[in-house]
Amino acid sequence: MSARQFFIQLYMLSFLIIPNTNGLLSNSLRQSNDLFEPSNVLNSFLSYEDIKEFMLLTAQQFADRASVEKLGETALGRDIDMFVINPRAAKTVILVANLHAREWATTTSALYIITELLYYGEKYPELKDIRWMIMPLANPDGYEYTRENDRYWSKNRSPQAGGSVGVDLNANFAHMWDKNDKPGTPEDRTYRGPSAASEAETIAISTLLEDFAFDTILYVDMHSFGNHIFYPWGFTSEPAPDAKVVKAVAFAGADAIRARFEEYYTVGTPSALFKSVFGTSLDYCHVLAINACVWLEMTNSGFQFGEDRIVSYGEEAWEGIRAMAIKADELSNLL
């Protein structure tokens, strides 16, 4: 069955389903209707349209505890959407996936996390008081371009000077945007943009962080690939002087992944583990005094991978993010 056939049948059947009191499908419905198994969504790489349809129909199905919010619109007119779970909770975790278009593992993992929290939320009672704001597709124009034209495209698709296209969204945030002594040209893969926060996608995420800075205990910018968890700062080799909390949170994520999967994630600043980077969402998040801001560089097998790895990568990402959310929640209670 194709993803679109699944969504059509889901839409037709959704009117016949009444969620039980904790927002989960009853066992009898789940057993009698395999269409509602999350595995049907996690067995292929979905298009932008399919992802959008999945989010809308899932939010309809779990209307008592989920919603979809439009945060903006791209240069090519696609919606920048966010999926919200437990909207009335006091504490917030924000997950952003696919700022870099070719990093499909982040999108599939974000969808995996949505299904885990909604279909199997009873397994995670420690997370029941957390509001989850998840953007599975922060760069929809770039993502669709990787599906249809260039699998390794990274930027968005906004028109630039001289006929070039695209901005590196993770170099376009306002903090330290202008301090890069090698800013590049519009043709470059890492082009930072004509000005700080020039892109609709950057504005959407920046506004979200600003609006929920007081309530957010954890922000995770999901990337691939490399098995790293970065904490601030990105622009200098020196860690942020107040990075004690986020460092502990990052190590909690790395330890959890290692314990379950025997995958080793290194923890440190981007400069220490990679290189100095400017205008990142990581650093912008940190200057807003959000409790813990991390950059998760997940998977170690490259940008391309088979559909049979979607679930395993989702499990790995979720193990680390869940551990980081628990640790961030614990430490927020001490502040």
C-alpha positions in Angstrom: 0.0 0.0 0.0 1.3 3.4 -0.9 1.6 6.2 1.7 -1.1 8.2 -0.2 -3.5 5.2 -0.2 -2.9 4.8 3.5 -3.8 8.5 4.2 -6.9 8.3 2.1 -8.2 5.3 4.0 -7.1 6.8 7.3 -9.2 9.9 6.5 -12.2 7.8 5.5 -12.0 5.7 8.7 -11.0 8.5 11.1 -14.6 9.6 11.5 -15.5 6.1 12.9 -12.8 6.1 15.6 -13.2 7.6 19.0 -10.0 7.9 21.0 -10.1 6.4 24.5 -9.5 8.6 27.6 -5.7 8.7 27.3 -5.7 9.5 23.6 -4.7 6.0 22.5 -6.5 3.6 20.2 -8.1 0.7 22.0 -6.4 -2.7 21.6 -9.5 -4.1 19.7 -9.4 -1.2 17.2 -5.7 -1.5 16.7 -5.8 -5.2 16.2 -8.7 -5.1 13.8 -7.4 -2.1 11.8 -3.8 -2.4 10.8 -4.1 0.9 8.9 -3.6 2.7 12.2 -0.3 1.1 13.0 2.5 3.7 12.9 4.6 1.2 11.0 2.5 2.1 7.9 3.9 5.6 8.0 7.5 4.6 8.8 8.2 2.2 6.0 8.9 4.8 3.2 10.3 8.3 2.6 7.3 10.5 2.4 6.8 13.6 0.3 6.0 17.0 1.7 2.4 16.6 0.8 2.2 13.2 2.5 3.9 14.4 5.6 1.5 17.4 5.8 -1.5 15.1 5.3 -0.2 12.7 7.9 0.1 15.5 10.5 -3.3 16.9 9.8 -5.1 13.5 9.9 -3.2 12.4 13.0 -4.0 15.7 14.8 -7.7 15.1 13.8 -7.6 11.6 15.2 -6.0 12.7 18.5 -7.8 16.1 18.6 -7.9 16.1 22.4 -4.1 16.3 22.7 -2.6 17.2 19.3 -2.7 20.0 16.7 -0.9 21.3 13.7 0.2 24.9 13.6 1.4 26.8 10.6 4.4 29.0 11.5 5.1 30.5 8.1 5.3 30.0 4.4 8.4 29.3 2.3 9.6 31.2 -0.8 7.9 28.6 -3.0 4.6 28.8 -1.0 4.8 25.7 1.1 3.7 25.7 4.7 6.2 25.6 7.6 4.2 23.4 9.9 4.7 22.3 13.5 3.0 19.3 15.3 2.1 20.0 18.9 1.4 17.3 21.5 0.0 18.0 25.0 -0.7 21.7 24.1 -1.7 22.7 27.7 1.4 21.4 29.4 3.5 23.9 31.2 7.0 22.7 30.1 8.0 22.6 26.5 10.4 20.6 24.3 11.1 21.9 20.8 12.4 19.6 18.1 13.4 20.9 14.7 14.3 18.5 11.8 15.5 19.0 8.3 17.0 22.5 8.4 19.4 20.9 5.9 17.3 19.4 3.2 19.4 16.3 2.5 19.2 15.0 6.1 16.2 12.8 5.7 17.0 10.7 8.8 16.0 13.7 10.9 12.5 13.9 9.3 11.8 10.2 9.5 13.0 10.3 13.2 10.7 13.2 14.0 7.8 11.3 12.5 8.8 8.3 14.6 8.8 10.4 17.7 5.3 11.7 17.0 3.9 8.2 16.6 5.6 7.0 19.8 4.2 9.9 21.9 0.7 9.5 20.5 0.2 5.8 19.9 2.4 4.5 22.8 2.4 7.4 25.2 1.5 5.2 28.1 5.1 3.9 28.0 6.4 7.3 28.9 4.6 8.5 32.1 7.6 10.7 32.9 6.9 12.8 29.8 3.1 13.3 30.3 3.5 16.9 31.6 5.6 18.1 28.7 4.4 19.9 25.6 6.1 18.7 22.5 6.5 21.1 19.6 7.9 19.1 16.6 8.8 20.4 13.2 9.5 17.3 11.0 10.2 19.4 7.9 11.7 22.8 8.7 13.0 23.2 5.1 10.2 21.8 2.9 11.3 23.5 -0.4 14.8 22.1 0.0 13.5 18.7 1.0 11.3 18.4 -2.1 14.2 19.5 -4.3 16.3 16.6 -2.8 13.5 14.2 -3.7 13.0 15.4 -7.3 16.4 16.8 -8.4 19.5 16.7 -6.3 19.6 14.3 -3.4 22.5 16.1 -1.7 21.0 19.6 -1.8 21.3 21.3 1.6 20.0 24.9 1.4 16.4 26.2 1.1 15.2 27.3 -2.4 14.8 31.1 -2.0 16.0 33.2 -4.9 19.3 35.0 -4.4 21.4 37.6 -6.1 22.8 36.8 -9.5 20.3 34.0 -10.2 21.6 31.7 -7.4 19.3 29.8 -5.2 19.2 29.0 -1.5 20.5 29.8 1.9 22.1 27.6 4.5 19.4 27.9 7.2 21.7 26.9 10.0 23.9 29.8 9.2 21.1 32.4 9.0 20.1 33.0 12.6 20.8 36.3 14.2 23.4 35.5 16.8 27.0 36.0 15.5 25.7 35.9 11.9 28.0 38.7 10.8 31.1 37.5 12.6 32.1 34.9 10.1 35.3 36.1 8.3 34.5 33.7 5.4 30.9 34.5 4.7 30.9 32.9 1.2 28.9 33.8 -1.9 25.3 32.9 -2.9 26.6 29.9 -5.0 28.1 28.3 -1.9 26.4 25.4 -0.1 27.0 27.2 3.2 25.9 30.6 2.1 24.6 32.5 5.2 22.1 34.7 3.4 22.0 38.4 2.5 21.1 39.4 6.1 20.5 37.7 9.5 17.1 36.0 9.6 16.5 36.8 6.0 14.6 33.5 5.4 11.0 32.6 6.2 12.2 29.3 7.8 14.6 31.1 10.1 12.1 33.6 11.1 9.5 30.9 11.9 11.9 29.1 14.2 13.4 32.2 15.8 9.9 33.5 16.6 8.9 30.1 18.1 12.0 30.1 20.3 11.4 33.7 21.4 7.7 33.1 22.2 8.4 30.0 24.3 11.8 30.8 25.7 10.4 31.0 29.3 8.7 27.6 29.1 11.2 25.6 27.0 13.3 23.2 28.9 15.0 21.6 25.9 15.6 22.5 22.2 17.0 20.0 19.9 18.2 20.9 16.4 18.3 17.5 14.6 20.9 16.9 11.9 22.7 14.0 10.3 25.2 12.5 10.1 28.1 12.0 12.6 27.2 10.7 16.1 27.7 14.0 17.9 25.8 16.0 20.4 26.9 19.7 20.4 26.2 22.3 23.0 27.0 26.1 22.9 28.9 27.9 21.7 29.2 27.1 18.0 31.1 30.3 17.0 34.1 29.9 19.3 36.2 27.2 20.8 35.2 28.3 24.3 32.1 26.8 25.8 29.4 29.1 27.0 30.2 30.1 30.6 26.7 29.0 31.7 26.7 25.7 29.8 26.8 23.4 32.8 23.1 22.4 32.5 23.1 21.8 28.8 26.4 19.8 29.0 24.8 17.5 31.6 21.7 17.1 29.3 23.9 16.3 26.3 25.8 13.6 28.2 22.5 12.1 29.4 21.5 11.7 25.7 24.8 10.2 24.7 24.9 7.8 27.7 21.4 6.6 26.9 22.1 5.8 23.3 25.4 4.0 24.2 23.7 1.9 26.9 20.9 0.7 24.6 22.5 0.6 21.1 26.3 0.6 21.8 26.5 3.6 19.5 29.0 6.1 20.8 28.1 9.8 20.5 30.8 12.4 21.3 29.7 15.4 23.3 31.2 18.9 23.0 31.1 22.3 21.3 31.0 22.3 17.5 34.5 24.0 17.4 36.0 21.2 19.6 34.4 18.3 17.6 34.0 19.9 14.1 34.6 23.5 13.4 33.5 27.0 14.3 30.0 27.8 13.0 28.2 31.1 12.9 24.5 32.0 12.8 23.3 28.7 14.2 19.9 28.0 15.8 22.0 26.4 18.6 23.6 29.7 19.6 20.4 31.7 19.0 18.6 29.4 21.3 21.2 29.8 24.0 21.2 33.6 24.0 17.5 33.5 24.7 18.4 31.8 28.0 16.5 28.6 27.2 17.4 25.9 29.7 19.2 23.5 27.3 19.9 23.9 23.6 21.6 21.1 21.8 22.5 20.2 18.2 22.0 16.4 17.7 24.1 15.1 14.8 22.5 11.6 14.4 23.4 8.4 12.6 26.9 7.5 11.3 26.1 6.0 7.8 25.7 9.0 5.5 22.8 10.9 4.1 21.4 8.0 2.1 20.1 4.9 3.7 17.5 2.2 3.0 13.9 2.4 4.1 14.6 -0.6 6.4 16.7 1.7 8.6 14.0 4.3 9.2 12.7 2.8 12.4 16.1 1.9 13.8 17.3 5.4 13.4 14.1 6.7 14.9 14.6 4.5 17.9 18.1 5.7 18.4 17.1 9.4 18.1 14.2 8.9 20.4 16.3 7.2 23.0 18.7 10.1 23.2 16.0 12.8 23.0 13.9 11.2 25.7 16.8 10.9 28.0 17.7 14.6 27.4 14.1 15.7 28.0 14.0 13.8 31.3 17.4 15.3 32.4 16.4 18.8 31.3 13.1 18.5 33.2 15.0 17.3 36.3 17.5 20.2 36.1 14.8 22.8 35.4 13.2 22.0 38.7 16.5 23.0 40.4 16.8 26.4 38.8 
